[in-house]
Amino acid sequence: MSENPILSVEAVTSGYGRVTVLHDITLEAGRFGNVGLFGPNGHGKTTLLRTISGLVAPKSGRVAFDGKDITGLSARAIVATGLIHVPQGNKLFPDLTIGDCMALGAYSPRARPHEAENREKVVKLFPKLAERWRQRVRTLSGGERQMVSIGTALMSHPRLLILDEPTLGLAPKIKDELCAAVMDISKGGVPLVVVEQDIEFLLELSRQLFLVDHGAVKTEIRPGESLEHSEIMAMYFGH
Ligand SMILES: Nc1ncnc2c1ncn2[C@@H]1O[C@H](COP(=O)(O)OP(=O)(O)OP(=O)(O)O)[C@@H](O)[C@H]1O
């Protein structure tokens, strides 16, 4: 693993209009391995991811990717650096086919030369998508849409992949498939930042966990510190 963090969030305060959601958040990702974020609903995990990927402008603080300041860059410019965010809830164009989505994912100049090799990776990871290549997104199941979302992100040739609750609302069998695919992506060398409610999965995937609570990082669990599941639950539910 690299000695330097691929992502650093430094004293970031962020929110929507006059509402402040994140208060002075500092964290680093990629120094030790994958980072997992968890915490109660509505406490700012999604806002943190959106601030990192340029969808929300921070009120103060700094976000750096691979040592370069990306604070204030447009989301499009941030995608072009290889920092790719898969938002919660399949934000896909319903009338596009799976093939269209994959082509769109490879649109940025740094992804285009890798289009064929990345398409092969996506098809290997999600063989179901190959069978439905010309099918429109609106006719796909929730699990298949999540595969398209992650596949589109892989087509963008990510240097860091941010996943916001990738298994949310999925039935157990398809959820297991998605979890296995996310583990494979990680083994393939793409560092991950993942928000997930399934703590077991997050523990398996991540070397470092952060509990986001009331818009702040309340607890950091570092590599080597083994925390029992029950202790995490106690932190999570506050007793
Ligand atoms: N577009 C928006 N405009 C105004 N407030 C927003 C907006 N999006 C989120 N919020 C508010 O920001 C706060 C944090 O929401 P956020 O989605 O970041 O939390 P979360 O921890 O990701 O929750 P969940 O696990 O339910 O997705 C909430 O109070 C929410 O109402």
Ligand as a Chemical Component Dictionary entry (heavy atoms), coordinates in Angstrom:
data_LIG
# 
_chem_comp.id                   LIG 
_chem_comp.type                 NON-POLYMER 
_chem_comp.pdbx_formal_charge   0 
_chem_comp.three_letter_code    LIG 
# 
loop_
_chem_comp_atom.comp_id 
_chem_comp_atom.atom_id 
_chem_comp_atom.alt_atom_id 
_chem_comp_atom.type_symbol 
_chem_comp_atom.charge 
_chem_comp_atom.model_Cartn_x 
_chem_comp_atom.model_Cartn_y 
_chem_comp_atom.model_Cartn_z 
_chem_comp_atom.pdbx_ordinal 
LIG N1  N1  N 0 -30.054 18.269 -1.170 1  
LIG C1  C1  C 0 -30.227 18.529 0.125  2  
LIG N2  N2  N 0 -30.715 19.715 0.547  3  
LIG C2  C2  C 0 -30.858 19.986 1.882  4  
LIG N3  N3  N 0 -30.554 19.116 2.870  5  
LIG C3  C3  C 0 -30.081 17.913 2.500  6  
LIG C4  C4  C 0 -29.891 17.548 1.128  7  
LIG N4  N4  N 0 -29.405 16.290 1.086  8  
LIG C5  C5  C 0 -29.294 15.878 2.374  9  
LIG N5  N5  N 0 -29.692 16.850 3.217  10 
LIG C6  C6  C 0 -29.720 16.775 4.697  11 
LIG O1  O1  O 0 -28.396 16.516 5.140  12 
LIG C7  C7  C 0 -28.408 15.659 6.290  13 
LIG C8  C8  C 0 -27.449 14.497 6.062  14 
LIG O2  O2  O 0 -27.942 13.691 5.000  15 
LIG P1  P1  P 0 -27.042 12.558 4.314  16 
LIG O3  O3  O 0 -27.838 12.003 3.180  17 
LIG O4  O4  O 0 -25.702 13.090 4.047  18 
LIG O5  O5  O 0 -26.947 11.505 5.503  19 
LIG P2  P2  P 0 -26.540 9.950  5.469  20 
LIG O6  O6  O 0 -25.746 9.721  6.714  21 
LIG O7  O7  O 0 -25.901 9.618  4.190  22 
LIG O8  O8  O 0 -27.947 9.263  5.583  23 
LIG P3  P3  P 0 -28.486 7.899  4.892  24 
LIG O9  O9  O 0 -27.740 6.801  5.527  25 
LIG O10 O10 O 0 -29.931 7.911  5.233  26 
LIG O11 O11 O 0 -28.237 8.028  3.400  27 
LIG C9  C9  C 0 -29.856 15.252 6.508  28 
LIG O12 O12 O 0 -30.369 16.020 7.560  29 
LIG C10 C10 C 0 -30.538 15.595 5.184  30 
LIG O13 O13 O 0 -31.880 15.997 5.382  31 
# 
loop_
_chem_comp_bond.comp_id 
_chem_comp_bond.atom_id_1 
_chem_comp_bond.atom_id_2 
_chem_comp_bond.value_order 
_chem_comp_bond.pdbx_ordinal 
LIG N1  C1  SING 1  
LIG C1  N2  SING 2  
LIG C1  C4  DOUB 3  
LIG N2  C2  DOUB 4  
LIG C2  N3  SING 5  
LIG N3  C3  DOUB 6  
LIG C3  C4  SING 7  
LIG C3  N5  SING 8  
LIG C4  N4  SING 9  
LIG N4  C5  DOUB 10 
LIG C5  N5  SING 11 
LIG N5  C6  SING 12 
LIG C6  O1  SING 13 
LIG C6  C10 SING 14 
LIG O1  C7  SING 15 
LIG C7  C8  SING 16 
LIG C7  C9  SING 17 
LIG C8  O2  SING 18 
LIG O2  P1  SING 19 
LIG P1  O3  DOUB 20 
LIG P1  O4  SING 21 
LIG P1  O5  SING 22 
LIG O5  P2  SING 23 
LIG P2  O6  DOUB 24 
LIG P2  O7  SING 25 
LIG P2  O8  SING 26 
LIG O8  P3  SING 27 
LIG P3  O9  DOUB 28 
LIG P3  O10 SING 29 
LIG P3  O11 SING 30 
LIG C9  O12 SING 31 
LIG C9  C10 SING 32 
LIG C10 O13 SING 33 
# 
